[in-house]
């Protein structure tokens, strides 16, 4: 039977897979925005304007999903800046996260089309909550397994990392709570995620 050390791998393949999945999911998001069909040429300008105005909710949810994915990709990069090697648990944790990332274009499209109903927006917010929990658990795991890191992290860096990875969880929970009262606007707290994560106090060393 192979020892635990023999099952540990380098990070390059996992990082390449992550970049591909993040990039593909971010590209697929735009496909959820409807292109107008069967518009008479003699009424094109007015009809297109009305159609574009009607697409505002889809554009908003697209932007929220895109920048949230971007901030999660950035968090993933920060994680792997410290990680020297990965074990089976960390690999499968990443694969679980990739599954939720790949699901996001679907839940985003659902929210774009039915965002004024709770059951339209809730899957999107739960999707992001699950992603946030995966990222938080990954950071907690590598924090308690220093042999996977290039060097052991000091307590302040570990605490900042936990704060940073808790942001998506907290914001998603806030969105889910709001969806019971104002589903059309319940995803708005997510807009704060990239800005909070860019604040200096959340930076890693």
VENPE-V317815 format. One line per field, one symbol per residue. phi: phi as a letter, one per 20 degrees, with the letter a starting at -180 (. if undefined). burial: I if it has 24 or more other C-alpha atoms within 12 Angstrom, else O. A space follows every 10 residues. Layout:
phi->???
burial->???
This chain:
phi->.fffffeecf efffffffgf fgffffffgf ffefefclef ffcfffffff ffffeggfff ffffffffff ffffffffgf feeebcdfff ffffffffff ffffgfffff ffecfedgfe efgfffgfff ffffffffff fffecffeef bfefgfffff fffffegfff ffffffffff dcgfdfeggf fegffffefg fefff
burial->OOOOOOOOOO IOOIIOOIIO IIOOIIOIII OIIOOOOOOO OOOOOOOOOO OOOOIOIIII IIIIIIIIII IIIIIIIIII OIIIIIIOOI IOIIOIIIII IIIIIIIIII IIIOIIOIOI IIIIIIIIII IIIIIIIIII IIIOIOOIIO OOIOOOOIOI IIIIIIIIII IIIIIIIIIO OOIIIIIIII IOIIOIIOOO OIOIO
